[in-house]
Amino acid sequence: MESFHIHYTIKLHNLIDFPDFNKCRILNWNISKHTHTHTHTHTHIYIYIYIYIYIYKAKQYAEGRPSYPAELFQFIASKTPHHDLVWDVGTGSGQAAKPLAKIYKNVIATDTSPKQLEFAIKLPNIRYQLTPPTMSITELEQNVATQSSVDLVTIAAALHWFDLPQFYKQVKWVLKKPNGVIAAWTYTMPEINESVGAVFKPFDTVDCEPFWEPQRKLVDNKYMSIDFPFEPVDGVDNTGPFDQFVLEKVMNLDNYFTFIRSCSGYQTAKDKGVELLTDNVIDKFKVAWNVDGQSQKVARFPIYLRIGQVGN
């Protein structure tokens, strides 16, 4: 039988772009920095890479997500009488945990994804904890905190994914009474300029629409319709949503695409073998992006905050 060599390379951060990536797609073309030679005695060679692709999803999420403004955390912290302990739920890669750690003595940051936590920002007063999707009170006490010991519970861009009745029971159990605070916020898709927006709108509302989870509607509604059974904090007469905060991130077009690829709708489509960022769509974005001749642009993400205190 014929013996021959095949040269291939693997660029790990591009694995997410392979079709059918959850099956660890067959690789037999040049795709990486490190070249390997494989010798085989068959005319058809199948080179399988057994990699947990969600590692790279987590890395892409960490790289694609913007940072929150300091003013958001200063406002939230001004509503908690004490700054001892925060529970940051659904912390992901720690985008909220890091600024919270500058204000509060200790942060317990939890997530159900071990790979998200691997990419989280490490600081001495942040304890990252992997938790199951649901916890009993005993597990809550073991993994998070004791009853009535937490000053603040934060949920950054994740509350819409939770089993809210069960989660709110846990929040009310861990928060200090009566002034313990819960703050949950989300943000909408980036606003760039009119030309980019004209391409993004049909991409989001037509191309991506079949792949968005139902919970996305809560984000589209700016958390106005999300259940939030808490009392207003001092100085305000309702629990929001408050919209005085804006997240800004300088992006080039590649950054913009990285953000899109980190979104759940894109990931769901990819899981089903659908590439939403087709060559045609990418070309439309390129034309729109370059209308003003500026390669870098300031992307604005309006933030919508719900905040309340636990009461007695």
Solvent accessible surface area in square Angstrom, and as a share of the most:
residue,aa,sasa,rsa
1,M,190,0.85
2,E,110,0.49
3,S,70,0.45
4,F,59,0.24
5,H,117,0.52
6,I,36,0.18
7,H,106,0.47
8,Y,26,0.10
9,T,7,0.04
10,I,36,0.18
11,K,66,0.28
12,L,84,0.42
13,H,101,0.45
14,N,53,0.27
15,L,5,0.03
16,I,3,0.02
17,D,58,0.30
18,F,18,0.07
19,P,80,0.51
20,D,46,0.24
21,F,2,0.01
22,N,91,0.47
23,K,150,0.63
24,C,24,0.14
25,R,104,0.38
26,I,53,0.27
27,L,1,0.01
28,N,71,0.36
29,W,104,0.37
30,N,116,0.60
31,I,28,0.14
32,S,22,0.14
33,K,160,0.68
34,H,127,0.57
35,T,85,0.49
36,H,88,0.39
37,T,80,0.46
38,H,63,0.28
39,T,75,0.44
40,H,60,0.27
41,T,66,0.38
42,H,90,0.40
43,T,93,0.54
44,H,132,0.59
45,I,15,0.08
46,Y,127,0.48
47,I,14,0.07
48,Y,113,0.43
49,I,24,0.12
50,Y,183,0.69
51,I,39,0.20
52,Y,151,0.57
53,I,12,0.06
54,Y,96,0.36
55,I,42,0.21
56,Y,30,0.11
57,K,45,0.19
58,A,3,0.02
59,K,68,0.29
60,Q,23,0.10
61,Y,58,0.22
62,A,31,0.24
63,E,101,0.45
64,G,2,0.02
65,R,36,0.13
66,P,2,0.01
67,S,85,0.55
68,Y,26,0.10
69,P,27,0.17
70,A,58,0.45
71,E,102,0.46
72,L,0,0.00
73,F,3,0.01
74,Q,107,0.47
75,F,42,0.17
76,I,1,0.00
77,A,6,0.05
78,S,80,0.52
79,K,43,0.18
80,T,6,0.04
81,P,84,0.53
82,H,104,0.47
83,H,71,0.32
84,D,52,0.27
85,L,38,0.19
86,V,0,0.00
87,W,2,0.01
88,D,1,0.01
89,V,15,0.09
90,G,23,0.22
91,T,9,0.05
92,G,8,0.08
93,S,4,0.03
94,G,0,0.00
95,Q,31,0.14
96,A,3,0.02
97,A,0,0.00
98,K,82,0.35
99,P,28,0.18
100,L,1,0.00
101,A,11,0.08
102,K,155,0.66
103,I,55,0.28
104,Y,5,0.02
105,K,139,0.59
106,N,78,0.40
107,V,2,0.01
108,I,4,0.02
109,A,0,0.00
110,T,2,0.01
111,D,17,0.09
112,T,75,0.44
113,S,30,0.20
114,P,60,0.38
115,K,35,0.15
116,Q,32,0.14
117,L,18,0.09
118,E,100,0.45
119,F,67,0.28
120,A,6,0.05
121,I,65,0.33
122,K,127,0.54
123,L,62,0.31
124,P,140,0.88
125,N,41,0.21
126,I,15,0.08
127,R,112,0.41
128,Y,42,0.16
129,Q,48,0.21
130,L,86,0.43
131,T,12,0.07
132,P,55,0.35
133,P,121,0.76
134,T,87,0.50
135,M,16,0.07
136,S,57,0.37
137,I,78,0.40
138,T,84,0.49
139,E,65,0.29
140,L,0,0.00
141,E,82,0.37
142,Q,133,0.59
143,N,28,0.14
144,V,8,0.04
145,A,10,0.08
146,T,72,0.42
147,Q,106,0.47
148,S,48,0.31
149,S,31,0.20
150,V,0,0.00
151,D,4,0.02
152,L,0,0.00
153,V,0,0.00
154,T,0,0.00
155,I,0,0.00
156,A,16,0.12
157,A,22,0.17
158,A,13,0.10
159,L,0,0.00
160,H,16,0.07
161,W,109,0.38
162,F,51,0.21
163,D,86,0.44
164,L,24,0.12
165,P,91,0.57
166,Q,66,0.30
167,F,13,0.06
168,Y,8,0.03
169,K,135,0.57
170,Q,11,0.05
171,V,0,0.00
172,K,75,0.32
173,W,47,0.16
174,V,0,0.00
175,L,0,0.00
176,K,55,0.23
177,K,87,0.37
178,P,52,0.33
179,N,62,0.32
180,G,2,0.02
181,V,0,0.00
182,I,0,0.00
183,A,0,0.00
184,A,0,0.00
185,W,0,0.00
186,T,2,0.01
187,Y,16,0.06
188,T,30,0.18
189,M,34,0.15
190,P,10,0.06
191,E,86,0.38
192,I,29,0.15
193,N,54,0.28
194,E,156,0.70
195,S,30,0.20
196,V,1,0.01
197,G,34,0.33
198,A,69,0.53
199,V,28,0.16
200,F,22,0.09
201,K,137,0.58
202,P,66,0.41
203,F,6,0.03
204,D,18,0.09
205,T,73,0.43
206,V,99,0.57
207,D,52,0.27
208,C,5,0.03
209,E,76,0.34
210,P,96,0.61
211,F,31,0.13
212,W,38,0.13
213,E,71,0.32
214,P,105,0.66
215,Q,60,0.27
216,R,28,0.10
217,K,113,0.48
218,L,43,0.21
219,V,15,0.09
220,D,66,0.34
221,N,65,0.33
222,K,78,0.33
223,Y,0,0.00
224,M,125,0.56
225,S,71,0.46
226,I,7,0.04
227,D,81,0.42
228,F,16,0.07
229,P,61,0.38
230,F,19,0.08
231,E,83,0.37
232,P,53,0.33
233,V,3,0.02
234,D,105,0.55
235,G,81,0.78
236,V,42,0.24
237,D,124,0.64
238,N,70,0.36
239,T,15,0.09
240,G,18,0.18
241,P,38,0.24
242,F,33,0.14
243,D,96,0.50
244,Q,104,0.46
245,F,16,0.06
246,V,47,0.27
247,L,1,0.00
248,E,104,0.47
249,K,56,0.24
250,V,89,0.51
251,M,0,0.00
252,N,50,0.26
253,L,24,0.12
254,D,102,0.53
255,N,54,0.28
256,Y,1,0.00
257,F,10,0.04
258,T,34,0.20
259,F,2,0.01
260,I,4,0.02
261,R,47,0.17
262,S,7,0.05
263,C,8,0.05
264,S,41,0.27
265,G,0,0.00
266,Y,4,0.01
267,Q,24,0.11
268,T,29,0.17
269,A,0,0.00
270,K,11,0.05
271,D,67,0.35
272,K,138,0.58
273,G,56,0.54
274,V,59,0.34
275,E,64,0.29
276,L,13,0.06
277,L,6,0.03
278,T,59,0.35
279,D,116,0.60
280,N,92,0.47
281,V,19,0.11
282,I,32,0.16
283,D,78,0.41
284,K,107,0.46
285,F,0,0.00
286,K,94,0.40
287,V,109,0.62
288,A,7,0.06
289,W,3,0.01
290,N,88,0.45
291,V,105,0.60
292,D,73,0.38
293,G,62,0.60
294,Q,109,0.48
295,S,77,0.50
296,Q,108,0.48
297,K,16,0.07
298,V,76,0.44
299,A,0,0.00
300,R,97,0.36
301,F,0,0.00
302,P,20,0.12
303,I,0,0.00
304,Y,23,0.09
305,L,0,0.00
306,R,21,0.08
307,I,0,0.00
308,G,0,0.00
309,Q,26,0.12
310,V,17,0.10
311,G,2,0.02
312,N,167,0.86
